[in-house]
Amino acid sequence: REALEMDPQQRLFLECAYEALEDAGYDAERYPGWIGVFAGAMMNSYLLSHHRALLHKLESSEAIQLLIASDKDYLTTRVAYKLNLKGPSISVQTACSTGLAAVHQACQSLRAVECDMAIAGAASVMFPERRGYFYEKGGPCSPDGHCRPFDADAAGTVFGDAVGVVVLKRLEDAIEQGDFIHALVLGSATNNDGAAKVGYTAPSIDGQASVIVMAHEVAGVRPDTIDYVEAHGTGTTFGDP
């Protein structure tokens, strides 16, 4: 019944969190330090698609169980409960930047010695699985099913489903404990545009430039030493300045 009611985003994230720890070579039950969880998820469309009729029939105790299985506030604490993790369990919700914001928060927690290892990531799975859309000129969706971010022919985006999880540790601890290190996070930063943009969903070039400068300063790197940039490219006409 728990699996039936649970938002699949939470179940899939739990699976990926377990696999990420396993891939890192750690058993949460035997790890002596504290492991934290930082993550977020999309709106629970599974609940809207499959349980809409049930919401009016539930008794109070059943309604609470459905709430716990459905609300993304319980995404990280469920992982902590299932895997017996004792570090901070923080749900992070910043729309499209949720996964990266979770990594940033995890890094801050590690630097503050709130935990010794951190799981960070995000889940986005929409229901029903088989669905389409009607193209609307000026809307966010692509007219031909192709996304062309940072291209002159960008005309819209295509939404997909995914779950991503990483395991983070302080570098000195990873070296001392003989971990396989895939990458180093030299620094990170976060900010907000405030009202300095055309509209709420519009991007702000000044805001983006500011946070990039902050990240460079925290990481101690010069812009001219960077030869690869991965970015959030919406693929929409006005979304990729």
Secondary structure as the mmCIF struct_conf table of DSSP 4:
data_model
#
loop_
_struct_conf.conf_type_id
_struct_conf.id
_struct_conf.beg_label_comp_id
_struct_conf.beg_label_asym_id
_struct_conf.beg_label_seq_id
_struct_conf.end_label_comp_id
_struct_conf.end_label_asym_id
_struct_conf.end_label_seq_id
HELX_RH_AL_P HELX_RH_AL_P1 GLU A 2 GLU A 5
BEND BEND1 MET A 6 MET A 6
HELX_RH_AL_P HELX_RH_AL_P2 PRO A 8 ALA A 24
TURN_TY1_P TURN_TY1_P1 GLY A 25 GLY A 25
TURN_TY1_P TURN_TY1_P2 ALA A 28 ARG A 30
BEND BEND2 GLY A 33 GLY A 33
STRN STRN1 ILE A 35 ALA A 41
HELX_RH_AL_P HELX_RH_AL_P3 SER A 45 HIS A 50
BEND BEND3 HIS A 51 HIS A 51
TURN_TY1_P TURN_TY1_P3 ARG A 52 ALA A 53
HELX_RH_3T_P HELX_RH_3T_P1 LEU A 54 HIS A 56
TURN_TY1_P TURN_TY1_P4 LYS A 57 LYS A 57
HELX_RH_AL_P HELX_RH_AL_P4 SER A 60 SER A 70
HELX_RH_3T_P HELX_RH_3T_P2 LYS A 72 TYR A 74
HELX_RH_AL_P HELX_RH_AL_P5 LEU A 75 LEU A 83
TURN_TY1_P TURN_TY1_P5 ASN A 84 ASN A 84
BEND BEND4 GLY A 87 GLY A 87
STRN STRN2 SER A 89 SER A 91
HELX_RH_3T_P HELX_RH_3T_P3 ALA A 95 SER A 97
HELX_RH_AL_P HELX_RH_AL_P6 THR A 98 ARG A 111
TURN_TY1_P TURN_TY1_P6 ALA A 112 VAL A 113
BEND BEND5 GLU A 114 GLU A 114
BEND BEND6 ASP A 116 ASP A 116
STRN STRN3 MET A 117 SER A 124
BEND BEND7 PHE A 127 ARG A 130
TURN_TY1_P TURN_TY1_P7 LYS A 137 GLY A 138
BEND BEND8 GLY A 139 PRO A 140
STRN STRN4 CYS A 141 CYS A 141
BEND BEND9 PRO A 143 GLY A 145
TURN_TY1_P TURN_TY1_P8 PRO A 149 PHE A 150
BEND BEND10 ASP A 151 ASP A 151
TURN_TY1_P TURN_TY1_P9 ALA A 152 ASP A 153
STRN STRN5 THR A 157 THR A 157
STRN STRN6 ALA A 162 LEU A 168
HELX_RH_AL_P HELX_RH_AL_P7 LEU A 171 GLU A 176
TURN_TY1_P TURN_TY1_P10 GLN A 177 GLY A 178
TURN_TY1_P TURN_TY1_P11 GLY A 194 ALA A 195
BEND BEND11 LYS A 197 GLY A 199
TURN_TY1_P TURN_TY1_P12 TYR A 200 THR A 201
BEND BEND12 ALA A 202 ALA A 202
HELX_RH_AL_P HELX_RH_AL_P8 ILE A 205 ALA A 219
TURN_TY1_P TURN_TY1_P13 GLY A 220 GLY A 220
HELX_RH_3T_P HELX_RH_3T_P4 PRO A 223 THR A 225
BEND BEND13 THR A 236 THR A 236
TURN_TY1_P TURN_TY1_P14 THR A 237 PHE A 238
BEND BEND14 GLY A 239 GLY A 239
#
